[in-house]
Every structure is written in C-alpha cells, then in structure tokens.
Amino acid sequence: MEQPIHGLDSVKEYYGKVLKSSQDLKTSACCTAEAMPVHLREILRDIHEEVKDKFYGCGSPIPHALEGKTVLDLGSGTGRDCFILSKLVGPNGQVIGVDMTDEQIAVAQKHVDYHTKKFGYSTPNVKFIKGYIEDLESAGIESSSIDLVTSNCVINLSPSKERVFSEIFRVLKPGGELYFSDVFASRRIPKELAQDDVFVGECLGGAMYTEDFRRMMIKLGSLDYRLMSRNKIALLNADIERAAGKIDFYSMTVRAFKLNLEDRCEDYGQVAIYKGGIPNCPNLFVLDDHHIFEKGKPMAVCGNTAMMLQGTRYGEFFNIIGDTTKHFGLFDCGPVSTLNQTDSNVGACC
Ligand SMILES: C[S@@+](CC[C@H](N)C(=O)[O-])C[C@H]1O[C@@H](n2cnc3c(N)ncnc32)[C@H](O)[C@@H]1O
C-alpha cells in the first residue's frame, strides 16, 4: 500500500498549476544550460514542442550503451528525457517514467503515440506511472529489475531523500547504474529557505549539501560514486540571490553503480582497455571527470574502476587485465571531486 509522503503538496502545486512552461521559472536553477552531447541534440529535434517547452531539468543525465535496456526516470515531468531514452533503448528496450503530478503525467501520456510513430516503433516502449519516487514499490517497480535509473532535477524536491536513494538501490539490478543530474549546495540550507515554497519549487530550498550527500551515499553502501559534470548556477534573480546570500548552488551530474565497491581506490595492478563499440563513442569513453579511456590504449585503474567497467553493462566493451588477488596498496585515482575544484564538464561527448 502506498505510504504518504509529507511535504510534497506545494511542489505538486508548483509543477501542476503555477508553472506553465520553463519561461515561468524565476531562476535558472532548473534549465541550466549544460551542453547536451551532439547525438542527443539530434534526437531532441524529434521531440514534441510542448514536451520541450515544459522541460524543467538541470542537466543531461543520459549515459551510453542503452540499447535493449530497461530505464527508469524519477520525476519524469512531461517526459523529455523519457522520449530521448525511448529512442536510445530501441524497440526492445523499455522506459518507465514516474511522477506524482497529474498535469505533468497528462502531457507526457498525450505524446506517447507521437513519439512511437516518430521513432518507427509498432508499439510504445515508454510508459508513465503516477507515483512517488520515495515509494517505487507502490508504483509497481520490482526489486532488481532496472538497468539504469535516471533523474533530472527532481531528488532535491524530495523531503525524504534517503528513502529515494534506498529505493533506487533496491530497484537496480546488480551492476545497474544510477545516473542523475540535480542541484547541490555548498552549505546546508537554512530552515527558513528550506521551507519557502518558491525557493523549494525552484529546486534550491531542498538542494543537498554535497558533503551530506556523500555521507548519505556511504550510509546506503554506495562507497564510490563518480562526478560527471559540475556547473555553478547563476540565479539571475536579485531577490533570490539576496536570500541565498553566500550559498553557492551547483548543477551536478553524478553516476553510481549497484556494486560492492571499496571506500578508497585500491591498487591491484589492473589495466583497462576500451575495445570500442559503444554507440556514439567511436574513440573515447568517459567514465567520469578524471577517467577518459581512449580506444585501444591500456590504462592503469583502481579496483573500483575495474569493477565499474567489468561488472556493468560496459563490460562487453572493455578488456580488464588482472584481478584483485594481489594488492599493491592505495591507488592514486586522480583528483577527488569536491566543490573547491573549478567547474568541470566532461559531458559525455566522445
Ligand atoms: C523540476 S521538475 C523536472 C521534471 C523533468 N525531470 C524534466 O527534466 O523536465 C520536477 C518534477 O518532479 C516531480 N516530483 C517532485 N517530487 C516528486 C516526488 N517525490 N515523487 C514523484 N515526482 C516528484 C514533479 O511533479 C515534477 O514533474
């Protein structure tokens, strides 16, 4: 039975009644201008205008190698990312969007047939379910059934973020991937802003302090997640900037896997070689902001990185030489991603 999630009525009101299109947003927190990879921009041309007009995401959380996979989009809104994913998974894949707001779901559902025809499929491979991302069980999402969970500027809006992430790790298959974009903050948001409807609705009031996100992921057993991109958000609204004071907001895209990883990068003398073959990545594969694999070039990797490339859907595209039987100490895995770094944006353009 569905469990009530408290504190979401004003968010429903904001996305269902207050906003009519992305033009109505008061800041640029949703709809930051993160560069979209070229292959996705091409698909975007086929997406219905109404869906694009009502896009409120803050990134481009769509990874590679999705053909035939089952994808779940949390807080799918009017479905822009779901329809892009529908094209990428192909007729044998499946895309499920979950959203709690009737008006958003209605627009998404209205355009399913349009995109099914546009992509030349005989039956739809995308469906939208009304539900709460904190309680995916009630939305009918079974444990260990999903290859990829994605989400674009939604989890910040949840008053129960730990519930959301534990649901994500429940529904992912072993080796499955979480790849999401969201708004994060450089410090904890004071109570008065965290309870302000506009501040919350604009994806700022519920933004997680990055270190609290790290602590929560460790608590949930996700010991090594990777940063893909991080862009500082220009609020572009004098009142909201004044209220935010010294808090900096970032749009970040993060990837994590349902794998038993270690809390540090350990050296087992392993080497990874990208064999090529991932669609739209003829020469390079970007794992994160400090791992770019060139086709055919051997690269020393830590045990965690080796597992991310071997124990996931990327495994068929990599040769991993060596195993974890012999340990050589800590591995220098490059820069640890923190908010003190300059903005990074490796995107996923290969
Ligand atoms: C900022 S919009 C992003 C929508 C979509 N991802 C996009 O990129 O256009 C947030 C969406 O998340 C939905 N949402 C927020 N909190 C939710 C929750 N706890 N459960 C389900 N949906 C939620 C809202 O209804 C809204 O459609």
The ligand as an SDF file (V2000), in Angstrom:
LIG
                    3D

 27 29  0  0  0  0  0  0  0  0999 V2000
   11.9840   20.2260  -11.8390 C   0  0  0  0  0  0  0  0  0  0  0  0
   10.7610   19.1530  -12.4870 S   0  0  0  0  0  0  0  0  0  0  0  0
   11.7400   18.1270  -13.5430 C   0  0  0  0  0  0  0  0  0  0  0  0
   10.9040   17.3400  -14.4870 C   0  0  0  0  0  0  0  0  0  0  0  0
   11.6610   16.5180  -15.5330 C   0  0  0  0  0  0  0  0  0  0  0  0
   12.6420   15.6390  -14.9330 N   0  0  0  0  0  0  0  0  0  0  0  0
   12.3010   17.4110  -16.5500 C   0  0  0  0  0  0  0  0  0  0  0  0
   13.5330   17.3210  -16.6900 O   0  0  0  0  0  0  0  0  0  0  0  0
   11.6000   18.1930  -17.1820 O   0  0  0  0  0  0  0  0  0  0  0  0
   10.4000   18.1180  -11.1120 C   0  0  0  0  0  0  0  0  0  0  0  0
    9.3770   17.0210  -11.3860 C   0  0  0  0  0  0  0  0  0  0  0  0
    9.4730   16.0690  -10.3340 O   0  0  0  0  0  0  0  0  0  0  0  0
    8.2010   15.7190   -9.8880 C   0  0  0  0  0  0  0  0  0  0  0  0
    8.3630   15.3320   -8.4630 N   0  0  0  0  0  0  0  0  0  0  0  0
    8.8790   16.0880   -7.4700 C   0  0  0  0  0  0  0  0  0  0  0  0
    8.9280   15.3990   -6.3320 N   0  0  0  0  0  0  0  0  0  0  0  0
    8.4190   14.1650   -6.5990 C   0  0  0  0  0  0  0  0  0  0  0  0
    8.2100   13.0010   -5.8130 C   0  0  0  0  0  0  0  0  0  0  0  0
    8.5430   12.9840   -4.5380 N   0  0  0  0  0  0  0  0  0  0  0  0
    7.6700   11.9080   -6.4080 N   0  0  0  0  0  0  0  0  0  0  0  0
    7.3410   11.9420   -7.7300 C   0  0  0  0  0  0  0  0  0  0  0  0
    7.5240   13.0220   -8.5200 N   0  0  0  0  0  0  0  0  0  0  0  0
    8.0570   14.1200   -7.9630 C   0  0  0  0  0  0  0  0  0  0  0  0
    7.3370   16.9470  -10.1050 C   0  0  0  0  0  0  0  0  0  0  0  0
    5.9800   16.6130  -10.2270 O   0  0  0  0  0  0  0  0  0  0  0  0
    7.9310   17.4890  -11.3900 C   0  0  0  0  0  0  0  0  0  0  0  0
    7.2870   16.9550  -12.5150 O   0  0  0  0  0  0  0  0  0  0  0  0
  1  2  1  0
  2  3  1  0
  2 10  1  0
  3  4  1  0
  4  5  1  0
  5  6  1  0
  5  7  1  0
  7  8  2  0
  7  9  1  0
 10 11  1  0
 11 12  1  0
 11 26  1  0
 12 13  1  0
 13 14  1  0
 13 24  1  0
 14 15  1  0
 14 23  1  0
 15 16  2  0
 16 17  1  0
 17 18  1  0
 17 23  2  0
 18 19  1  0
 18 20  2  0
 20 21  1  0
 21 22  2  0
 22 23  1  0
 24 25  1  0
 24 26  1  0
 26 27  1  0
M  CHG  2   2   1   9  -1
M  END
$$$$
